Amino acid sequence: MKPNTRFSIIVAVRNGARLLERLLDSLEGQTYGEWEALVQDGGSTDGTLDILTRRRDERIKVVSGPDGGVYDAWNKALDRASGAWIQFLGADDALPDPYVLARAARALAELPDSATFAQGGLALGRGGKPREILARSRAEVFRFFVSGMPLLTPACFFRKTLFAGPGERFNADYRIAGDFAFVAARLRPNNLALLPFVTAYMEAGGLSSAVRTRPLLDAERKRALTEIVLPRAADIVRACIETYGDTANPLNRRV
């Protein structure tokens, strides 16, 4: 295994006390120790900071203060990141078993330098119990540029070099589609790797939340499609053709 297969797990949180302990337990329970959790707290008032300060693990690093939303919080945390690979988790997400980072370290160490996005499977469930595993084949990734989200962000590892250049950050003007905009501007067939295992668990949101945010999501996706995807239309069509027959997706199943 290459040295410095180190992970920075970035967590943007505001008032996430209800499920935060589960996330922290899943991190501290990893058999692979080369990680840091960069928690960017937006000024929680529900006991989130009390939970974080009770943790004695020096790898959990907390900064609290005002921010301009989740993507501004991610950008602030990126300035502190020391890992070679970045994973973005919410306070209600978790690593699904103690071996996720060990598996990922082995797999990522074998990737060519050109691979900057490494997508695993995403377990979706309630109460910490997976009900469905979502994944993307390479063909689906590029088809989803127009009809959905190409990558499943919590289950994706981003190589730190993606954020190395001037201005290489998430656009904080977006409220809920900034990860789509970032990926849409940078994803190519030759910089995408698929990992054959589950890399994150996500707690399914309520219907009311999905209904409430849908108009904003649609508006922001339309903006990204117009400003980012449309100018790349030829590249994306070419990518769809290149990956057309690559439909292998062994992780997409119910559990």
Summary of the structure (lengths in Angstrom):
residues: 255
radius of gyration: 17.5
end to end distance: 31.6
largest distance: 51.8
contacts: 795
relative contact order: 0.16
helix: 40%
strand: 24%
